[in-house]
């Protein structure tokens, strides 16, 4: 089993995008598979957080010397970037049918596995982890309320109910990680890095099964909607990453360049699945969540190459 996980971890850059095409080929089941999405999100958080010394990192993150900086970074990712992205979508006249998907993308926190993606891309893992911890703590207080302000009653769920759903998924993931650390010990976890990379890849691949269930049929029935959602997801994700990578390329400070590079990956790859698991069913947002995995899963491969072309890997 460890050998399989090692292979998954070592070849994750190629396996993640291939997993999307595999998920599209799976036969549709009439079982409501959306019920397993929240547990899978909890597992993705747990697999990411289990490799962090959570108590130490939380103390460092909340220490006076780090707290203001982390809150500022989180405010950029969870408040400023959503305002810019939503404003840009409104300015260019994004179709009203697509707008809720753009809003939920914009207000979502970074997906926990972006720490692992940063590791795959050779970026600063501790910086990524601190950002993910802080944004995960703050996100339930920002996203539901910004989303409700923009969309009003169209959300189908109160902002407080969304807050509860988001907080539960993140909190349970952290608890599972802490229990795993107690049972396995930090030395064993560090020794089996490739295995945990493989476990993270496996969790992300399993996540594709419920969100792509029936999606092939929906794409065939609504090809223009599918194309529109792929374009929207790709522009939202890659434009966020590209702008921050440009900032990393042209800043003169090495530490700021490193921070901007990490923020590109974590700020561009947002946990849309968190809202998919928290909101009432919506066929358009369901399709967006599925198709959004394409730019997300291509990030290690494509954005890693782009970083090299921009001279950021030197």
PyMOL commands that set and color helices and strands:
alter all, ss='L'
color gray80, all
select helices_A, chain A and resi 2-10+12-25+33-49+54-62+64-91+96-107+114-120+125-155+159-184+186-191+193-212+215-221+223-250+254-268+272-278+283-309
alter helices_A, ss='H'
color red, helices_A
deselect
rebuild
show_as cartoon
